[in-house]
């Protein structure tokens, strides 16, 4: 399935149940967002009016627009701006976004992220545990890695080629954020409680790689350039995911997997 810009694309992960869980994602940029606010619901407009700073307002509108478009595509709803006003994105007590249709909870779950004028929304089943995140590839010094990365992750970055270290640090950080969102906790939990490895998915992962290829590094790469990763929270909760870089931004999506 593809929409008008980067498209609503499908990535299938092994879900909480034995059946595959479909997670779809949509990216939008600031120029996609209408200048007017008639695609926002009354509560959303009131929330926007309380925001004082332009950047905060711009990022918030971009995130809401992207989420509404992704939900409309997933549920086969009209995607014209007036119809999108019937889709409302609210913040739960945990801070995670929740979807309402005509003021009633919708049978759908989303994860949302925005960075540097780009927003990413992942959509899936309401009982699924998944998260997404965007991060820019930038310099992160040794002190940052020491504070937020596990010793194994620090070693992994340090022994990687110098020209790849900034990218890999961004991927690891983004995957941690995605995992904490999947746990519906965010940065209330320590990032060192999540360990990330950029490894090939095991043979029984039930992750389809259509027209995929396997580079020398061993990671699985599908036709859209998504590479596999794994994340584990406190050694007990296992997540499988994907990452991709386009321009200077890294994207990650993770999902809980069924126990063996």
VEXDREN-2710 file (C-alpha; in Angstrom, 1 decimal):
% VEXDREN-2710
k/r/px/py/pz
1/UNK/0.0/0.0/0.0
2/UNK/1.4/3.4/-0.8
3/UNK/0.1/6.9/-0.2
4/UNK/1.1/10.2/-1.8
5/UNK/4.5/10.7/-0.3
6/UNK/6.9/8.2/1.4
7/UNK/3.9/5.9/1.5
8/UNK/2.2/3.7/4.0
9/UNK/4.4/0.6/4.0
10/UNK/4.0/-2.7/5.7
11/UNK/6.5/-4.4/7.9
12/UNK/5.5/-7.8/9.5
13/UNK/6.9/-8.8/12.8
14/UNK/6.3/-11.9/15.0
15/UNK/3.6/-10.6/17.4
16/UNK/2.4/-11.5/20.8
17/UNK/0.5/-14.4/19.3
18/UNK/1.6/-17.1/17.0
19/UNK/0.1/-15.3/14.0
20/UNK/2.0/-12.6/12.3
21/UNK/1.2/-9.1/13.4
22/UNK/1.0/-6.4/10.8
23/UNK/2.6/-3.1/11.6
24/UNK/2.1/-0.3/9.1
25/UNK/4.0/3.0/9.1
26/UNK/3.6/6.4/7.5
27/UNK/6.1/9.3/7.3
28/UNK/5.1/12.9/6.6
29/UNK/7.1/16.1/6.5
30/UNK/6.1/19.7/7.5
31/UNK/5.2/20.7/3.9
32/UNK/2.5/17.9/3.9
33/UNK/0.6/19.6/6.8
34/UNK/-2.2/22.0/5.8
35/UNK/-1.8/25.6/6.9
36/UNK/-5.3/25.7/8.3
37/UNK/-6.5/23.7/11.4
38/UNK/-9.9/22.4/10.2
39/UNK/-8.5/18.8/10.2
40/UNK/-8.2/19.0/14.0
41/UNK/-11.0/18.2/16.4
42/UNK/-12.3/20.7/19.0
43/UNK/-10.2/19.3/21.9
44/UNK/-7.1/19.2/19.7
45/UNK/-7.6/22.8/18.7
46/UNK/-7.9/23.8/22.3
47/UNK/-4.7/22.0/23.1
48/UNK/-2.9/23.7/20.2
49/UNK/-4.0/27.1/21.4
50/UNK/-2.3/26.5/24.8
51/UNK/1.1/26.0/23.1
52/UNK/3.1/29.2/23.2
53/UNK/6.2/28.3/21.2
54/UNK/6.1/28.0/17.4
55/UNK/8.4/25.0/17.2
56/UNK/6.3/23.1/19.7
57/UNK/3.1/23.9/17.7
58/UNK/4.7/23.0/14.4
59/UNK/6.0/19.6/15.7
60/UNK/2.7/18.8/17.4
61/UNK/0.7/19.6/14.3
62/UNK/3.0/17.5/12.2
63/UNK/2.7/14.5/14.6
64/UNK/-1.1/14.8/14.7
65/UNK/-1.4/15.1/11.0
66/UNK/0.8/12.0/10.4
67/UNK/-1.0/9.9/13.0
68/UNK/-4.5/10.8/11.6
69/UNK/-3.4/10.0/8.0
70/UNK/-1.9/6.7/9.2
71/UNK/-5.0/5.7/11.1
72/UNK/-7.3/6.6/8.2
73/UNK/-5.3/4.4/5.9
74/UNK/-5.2/1.5/8.3
75/UNK/-9.0/1.7/8.9
76/UNK/-9.9/2.5/5.3
77/UNK/-11.4/5.8/6.4
78/UNK/-11.7/9.0/4.3
79/UNK/-8.4/11.0/4.5
80/UNK/-9.6/14.4/3.4
81/UNK/-8.9/17.1/6.0
82/UNK/-12.5/17.6/7.2
83/UNK/-12.9/13.9/7.7
84/UNK/-9.7/13.7/9.7
85/UNK/-11.2/16.0/12.3
86/UNK/-13.3/12.9/13.5
87/UNK/-10.0/11.1/14.3
88/UNK/-8.6/12.4/17.6
89/UNK/-5.2/11.7/19.0
90/UNK/-5.0/12.0/22.8
91/UNK/-2.2/11.5/25.3
92/UNK/-2.8/8.7/27.9
93/UNK/-1.6/9.1/31.5
94/UNK/1.6/7.3/30.4
95/UNK/2.1/9.9/27.7
96/UNK/1.5/7.4/24.9
97/UNK/-0.8/8.5/22.1
98/UNK/-4.3/7.0/21.9
99/UNK/-6.8/7.1/19.1
100/UNK/-10.4/8.1/19.4
101/UNK/-13.0/8.0/16.6
102/UNK/-16.1/10.3/17.1
103/UNK/-15.0/10.6/20.7
104/UNK/-14.9/6.9/21.3
105/UNK/-11.8/4.7/21.8
106/UNK/-10.7/3.2/18.5
107/UNK/-9.7/-0.4/18.1
108/UNK/-6.2/0.4/17.0
109/UNK/-2.8/1.3/18.6
110/UNK/-0.2/3.7/17.4
111/UNK/3.3/4.9/18.2
112/UNK/4.5/8.3/17.2
113/UNK/7.8/10.2/16.7
114/UNK/9.0/13.4/15.1
115/UNK/12.4/14.8/14.5
116/UNK/13.9/17.5/12.3
117/UNK/10.8/18.2/10.4
118/UNK/9.8/14.6/9.8
119/UNK/7.1/12.5/11.6
120/UNK/6.7/8.8/11.8
121/UNK/3.6/6.9/12.9
122/UNK/3.4/3.1/13.3
123/UNK/-0.1/1.5/13.6
124/UNK/-1.1/-1.9/14.7
125/UNK/-3.5/-4.0/16.7
126/UNK/-4.7/-2.6/20.1
127/UNK/-3.3/-5.5/22.1
128/UNK/0.2/-5.3/20.4
129/UNK/3.3/-4.0/22.1
130/UNK/5.3/-1.9/19.6
131/UNK/7.0/1.4/19.3
132/UNK/8.7/3.6/16.7
133/UNK/11.3/6.4/16.9
134/UNK/13.2/8.8/14.7
135/UNK/16.7/10.1/15.6
136/UNK/19.2/12.2/13.8
137/UNK/22.7/10.9/13.1
138/UNK/24.9/13.3/15.1
139/UNK/28.0/13.2/17.3
140/UNK/27.4/11.5/20.6
141/UNK/30.5/11.6/22.8
142/UNK/31.8/8.9/25.1
143/UNK/30.2/10.5/28.1
144/UNK/26.7/10.2/26.5
145/UNK/27.4/6.5/25.6
146/UNK/28.6/5.8/29.1
147/UNK/25.5/7.3/30.7
148/UNK/22.9/5.8/28.4
149/UNK/24.4/2.7/26.8
150/UNK/25.2/-0.7/28.2
151/UNK/28.9/-1.7/28.3
152/UNK/28.3/-4.2/25.5
153/UNK/26.7/-1.4/23.3
154/UNK/29.6/0.9/24.1
155/UNK/32.1/-1.7/23.1
156/UNK/30.1/-2.5/19.9
157/UNK/30.3/1.2/18.8
158/UNK/33.9/1.6/19.8
159/UNK/35.1/-1.4/17.7
160/UNK/33.1/-0.4/14.7
161/UNK/34.7/1.6/11.8
162/UNK/35.0/5.3/12.8
163/UNK/32.9/6.4/9.8
164/UNK/30.0/4.2/11.1
165/UNK/30.0/5.0/14.8
166/UNK/27.7/8.0/14.7
167/UNK/25.1/6.1/12.7
168/UNK/25.3/3.0/14.9
169/UNK/25.0/5.1/18.1
170/UNK/21.9/6.7/16.6
171/UNK/20.4/3.3/15.7
172/UNK/21.0/2.0/19.2
173/UNK/19.6/5.1/20.9
174/UNK/16.5/5.1/18.6
175/UNK/15.9/1.3/19.2
176/UNK/16.0/2.0/23.0
177/UNK/13.4/4.7/22.6
178/UNK/11.2/2.5/20.4
179/UNK/11.4/-0.3/23.0
180/UNK/10.6/2.0/25.9
181/UNK/7.6/3.2/23.9
182/UNK/6.5/-0.4/23.3
183/UNK/6.6/-0.8/27.1
184/UNK/4.5/2.4/27.4
185/UNK/7.0/3.8/29.8
186/UNK/9.2/6.1/27.7
187/UNK/12.2/7.7/29.3
188/UNK/10.8/7.1/32.8
189/UNK/12.8/3.8/32.6
190/UNK/16.6/3.8/32.4
191/UNK/17.9/3.3/28.8
192/UNK/20.5/0.9/30.2
193/UNK/17.7/-1.5/31.1
194/UNK/17.3/-2.0/27.4
195/UNK/20.1/-3.8/25.5
196/UNK/20.1/-3.6/21.7
197/UNK/22.0/-5.8/19.2
198/UNK/22.0/-5.3/15.4
199/UNK/21.9/-9.0/14.5
200/UNK/20.3/-11.2/12.0
201/UNK/16.8/-12.5/13.0
202/UNK/16.9/-16.3/13.9
203/UNK/15.5/-18.8/11.4
204/UNK/12.3/-19.3/13.3
205/UNK/11.5/-15.6/13.6
206/UNK/8.5/-15.7/11.2
207/UNK/9.7/-12.4/9.8
208/UNK/9.2/-12.4/6.0
209/UNK/12.0/-10.7/4.0
210/UNK/10.4/-10.4/0.6
211/UNK/13.1/-9.9/-2.1
212/UNK/15.5/-9.5/0.7
213/UNK/19.3/-9.7/0.8
214/UNK/21.9/-10.5/3.4
215/UNK/24.9/-8.2/3.4
216/UNK/28.3/-9.2/4.6
217/UNK/27.5/-7.9/8.1
218/UNK/24.9/-10.7/8.5
219/UNK/21.9/-8.5/9.1
220/UNK/18.8/-9.1/7.1
221/UNK/18.0/-6.3/4.7
222/UNK/14.6/-6.2/3.0
223/UNK/13.8/-4.6/-0.4
224/UNK/13.0/-1.3/1.3
225/UNK/16.4/-1.1/3.0
226/UNK/15.2/-2.1/6.5
227/UNK/17.7/-4.0/8.6
228/UNK/16.9/-6.3/11.5
229/UNK/17.7/-5.6/15.2
230/UNK/16.8/-7.1/18.5
231/UNK/16.2/-5.5/21.9
232/UNK/15.8/-6.9/25.4
233/UNK/14.4/-5.2/28.5
234/UNK/16.0/-6.3/31.8
235/UNK/16.8/-9.7/30.2
236/UNK/13.2/-10.8/30.3
237/UNK/11.1/-9.0/27.6
238/UNK/12.3/-9.6/24.1
239/UNK/11.6/-7.4/21.1
240/UNK/12.4/-7.7/17.5
241/UNK/12.7/-4.8/15.2
242/UNK/13.9/-3.1/12.1
243/UNK/16.0/0.1/11.3
244/UNK/16.7/2.2/8.3
245/UNK/18.5/5.4/7.6
246/UNK/17.5/7.9/5.0
247/UNK/19.4/11.1/4.7
248/UNK/20.5/12.1/8.2
249/UNK/17.6/10.4/10.1
250/UNK/17.4/6.9/11.5
251/UNK/14.1/5.1/11.8
252/UNK/13.4/2.2/14.1
253/UNK/10.3/0.1/14.8
254/UNK/10.2/-2.7/17.4
255/UNK/7.6/-5.2/18.4
256/UNK/7.3/-7.7/21.3
257/UNK/7.7/-11.3/20.2
258/UNK/6.2/-14.6/21.3
259/UNK/8.1/-16.6/23.9
260/UNK/9.8/-19.7/22.7
END
